[in-house]
Amino acid sequence: MKSPLASINLIVKDGEKYIRDCLMSVQNLNFDDYEVLVFDNNSGDKTLEIVAKEFPKIKFIRFEKNYGLGGGFNKSLQYTSSKYVVLLCVDVLLTPDFLKEAVKVLDRNLDVGVLQPKVLHWDFENGKLTDVIDTTGFEIFKSRRLINRGHGEKDAGQYNDGEIFSYEGACPVFRRQALEESKNPKSFPGDSSLSPIEYEYLDEDFEWYADDIDLGWRMRILGWKSYFSHRTIAYHDRQTTKRLKKNAMDFISLRKTVPARKKMLDFQNQRLTMLKNEYTKIFLMDFFRFAFREVQLIFYFLFFERTSLAGIIGFFRLFSKMLKKRKWIMERKKYPTSEMAKWFK
């Protein structure tokens, strides 16, 4: 039997709040050649019951434990062989032309490994789809600060189609070939009982947060682009955010809206991502900008957010393992240093 051109892999854990709306949007796509699969990370709510009763034609796979978004997506790829794969989060709505526009761009641009949709804000509590931008992908600065480009801006068509530094993880559309060429070893000899031939696409050591940035950065190093498409549109009910601060008080107020564990993993995993993917020459050129911001963050953590200091311990706990992954990536790099440097603003 011929595999569909695209598969939508919905990874969910306790998604009863959103799953009806999400799956209804997925079923209403103006595209014929696709399949939908729901992968459940051992939910304890009514997610399974809702899917079974209200969406009986959708294939449902229940994992025996919670593998997280990254591990769940990695496992989900064993169940499909489509040319294109959408990694879908349950708090996202797809517009009817989402897949049609995404496939059009990917078919036309063979060096694009992952497509970033224009994601607008879904005000779930008030039942509204807004014209406020959630994300058009990640930007990175010389200080190594990362932001969701356009977040909070009113959409006026100000972002055109084109290459971006990295995709954001709410609903990216991947080229399977790029995923296969960008996966890295999950384990190395002496690390565990795992065989060194087992691989991962999203880094499961990250547990949560920044695995999208890590994969997008790695894909670029290995020769695949992240690309923004303004006609590929989705809506996202984001609970936390990343954007440029207006001032110091704004930074503090923003941080207070983010769960403590997420803030800790934010700090830890961004630095693990750098350890894996940085070109040494570029990092040294930007070192003083990075160090200045790093010192500011450490002082802030000491006085206002001590729970985030645990990210330093986590970073060093995974340090040697990330160095092995870095070695694997750098031995295969295709993207020139001069071009990579242009992405740091």
N, C-alpha and C positions, 0 to 999 in steps of 0.2 A: 504493500500500500504506500502510495506517494505521501511524503511528509508535507504538511502545510508550509507555506512560505514563511509564516510568522507564528510564533507562539507567545502568548501572554502568560507569564508565570507570576501569579499573585502569591506572595509570601505573607502569611497572616498569623498573628497570635492574639487571641481574644478580640476579634474584630467585629462583634455583633453590632456595634454602634454605626459602622460605616458600610458593612459588606453588601447590604441590599443595594444602596445607591451606586457603589463601586461596580458591582457585577451587572447592574442594569445598563450602566454606561458602556461597559465592555461588550454587552450583547447587541448594542445598537450601533456598532461601527459600520460605516459604509465601505466594507471590505469583505471579500468572500473567502480568501485563502488564508485563514488563521484558525488557531485553536486556543482554548482557554483552559488553564489548569490552576487549581487552587491547592496550595501546599500549606498545611496547617501545622504550626509548631506546638502541637499538643495543647490546644486551647482548653480553658476551663469554663468558658461561657457557652452561649448558644450558637456559635459560629457554624459548627458542623450541622446542627439541626436546621438552621436557616438555609444553608446551601443544599442539603439533601431534599428538603421539602419544597423550596421555592425555585431552585435552579438545578433540577435533576439531570439535565443534559450536560452539565459542566463536570469535568473530571475532577475528583477530589482525592488528594493523597494526604493522609494524616501521619505525620512523623511521630515516632515513639517518645520523643523528647523535644524540648525547645532548642533548636540549633541557631537561633538568632536569625537576623535578616541575611547576613553574609553566608553562614553555613547552610541556611535553608535554600538560598539561591544556588549555591554550589551543588547541593544535592538535587535540586530541581532540574538541572541541566542533563541529568542522567535519563530523564523521562521524555525528552524531546530531541529532535534532530533538525529543527527548522533552520533556515538560513538566517533569520532575524529573531531576536528574543527581546521581549519587553520585560524588564524587572519592575513589577507593579507593587506599590504599597497600598494598603487598604483604604487609607484616607485620601485617595485620589480619584477624580472623575476624568475620564477620557472623553473628548469631544468626538462627534461622529466621524470626522475626517482624519482623526489622529493617525491611524495606521496607513491610510492611503497617502497622506502627505509625507510621513516618515519613510515609507518604502520608496517613494518617488526620489527623495533626496539621497538615500543610501544607494539606490540603483545607479544614480547619476555620478556619485562621488565614491569611487572604489577604494580610496585611501582613508575613508572615514570609518573608524572602528566603533564609535558610539555617537548616537544622535541625542542632543539635548533639546527637549521640547521647550516652548514658551509656557511656563507654569504660572498661572494666575491664582489669586487667593480665593479659596472656597470658604465662605463664612457659614459653616455648617450649622451653628447654633441658631442663626437667623434665617437659614434656608436660602442664602443668596450666593450667586456667582458674581464676583466683582471684576472690575477692570484694573485691580491693583496687582502689580507683579509680585510673585513669590520668588521666582528665580529664573534666570536665563543662563545659569551655569556659574562656575567658580572663577573668580579672579584671584591672583596672588600678588603680593607686594614684596619689595626687597627686604622688608622686615619679617617676611614669611607670614604676615597676616593674610587670612583667607576670608573672602566675603561672597555672599550670593549676589551676583551682579543684578542690579536693578531692584532689589528687594525693597518693597514699600512705595515704589514709584507708581504713578498712574500710567497705564499702558497707552502710549500714543504712537506706537510703531517706531520707537526710537532705537530699537535694536534690530539690525538687519541680519540676514543669514550670514554665517561665517564661522571660522574656526575660533574656538575658545580654549582656555587653559585646560579645564577639566569639566566633565559633566557633574550634575548633582543627582542624588540617588532616589528621588521620588518616583520617577517613571522613565528611566533612560531606555533607549532602543539600541540594542547591541547587534553588531555583525558577529555571527558565531565564529567565523574564521579568526577575527581579531581576538575574541575571548580565548580561543584555543591556543593562539600564538603568544598570548600574554599571561597565561596562567603560570604560577610559580610553584616550586616544590613545597608541599605542606610540611614535610619533615625531612631531616637529613640523618645520615648514619650516626648512631650514638645518641640522638635526641630522644627517641622513644621507640616503642614497638612498631610504629608505622613504617611502612616501606618507603624508601626515598623516591619511588616512582609515583606516589600519590601526590596529586596536585590540587591547588585551590585557585579560584578566580578572584573572589573577594577574600581578603586576608582574615581568617577566622581567629587569629590571635588578637585582633582589634576588639572583638566582642560586640562593639557598638560604636558608631561614629567614626568618620574619616576613612572608612574602607572604600568609599566612592572616590575620594580624592586620591587615595593610594593607587587604585586601579586605573583611574584616568591618567595619572602621572606616569605610571608604569607603561601603559599602552602607548603613550607619546614617545617614551624612551625607545620602545621596541618598534616604532614606525607607524603607529596608528593615531589618527586625529580624533579629537572631540569636536563636534560641530553643532552649532545652534541653528534651529529651524523655526522661524517665526510663524509659519503656518501649521506647525504641529503643536496643538494646544491642549493643555490639560489644566485641571483645577486641583488645588491642594489645601487641605485644612491644617496648615503647619502650626504646631503647638509651641515651638521655640524657634529662634531665628539667629541668623548671622548677618549683620550689616555693619556699615561704618558707624562709629559713634559720633554724636554731635559734639560732645564734651565729656569731661570726666564723670560728671554726675549721671549723664545719660548712659555711659558705660556701666556704672554701678547698678543703675535701675534695670538695664537689660540683663545683667548677670543674675539678678535676683529672680528673674522669671524662668531660669533654666534649672532643672533638677540637679542636685549636688553630684550625683554619680555621672551624669552626662557632662558636667563641667570638668570633672576630673579626667574622664576619658577623652574629652576634647583636647585638653592640654597634653595628655600622654600620647595619644594616637597621632596628633599632628606632628609631634617630634619623632615618633617612630616612622611616619611617612617620609619625613625629611631624611632620616638615617638610611632608609632603603633606597631613596630615589634621587637625592641631591647629586648634582655634578660638583665635585670638590672645588674646581676653579671658580664656579659661579658663587658657591657658598662663601668662599674666602673673600671674594670681591664685595659681598653684601654683609660680611660678618658684623661690622660695627653697628649697622642698622638693626640686624637681628639681635645682637647682644643688648643694645639699648632698650629695646622693647621687652626682652626677656627679663632684664633686671627689674623693670617696672612691674611686670606681672608677678614676679616672685615677691616683691615688697607688698603688692596688693594682696596676694594670697596670705602672707604672714599676718596682715592686720585685719583682713575682711573675709577670707575664704580658705581657711586652713585645710578643709577637706580636700581641696584640689592639690595640695602638696603630695598627696598619695600618688599622684600621677608621675612624680619624679621616681618614686620607688618602682612603680610599674614599668617605667621606661628602662631602668637599669636591669630589672628582672628579665626583660625580653631583649636586652641589648645584643647579646651574642647570637641569638637566633636571627635577629634582624640583619646582622652583619652577613650571615650566611645567605640570606635572601638577597641582600644587596649585591653580593659577589655574583650570584646567579644572574641578576638583572644586568649588571654592568658588563659582564662578559658577552652579553647579547645586544648591547645598545646600538641603535641605528641613527638616532637623532643627534645632529651636530650641536656642540656646545654653544656656538655662536647663535644658533636659532633658539635654543632653550633659554638663553639669557634674556631674550626679548620679552618673555612672558612675565618677568618680574618687574613690577611697575614702581 
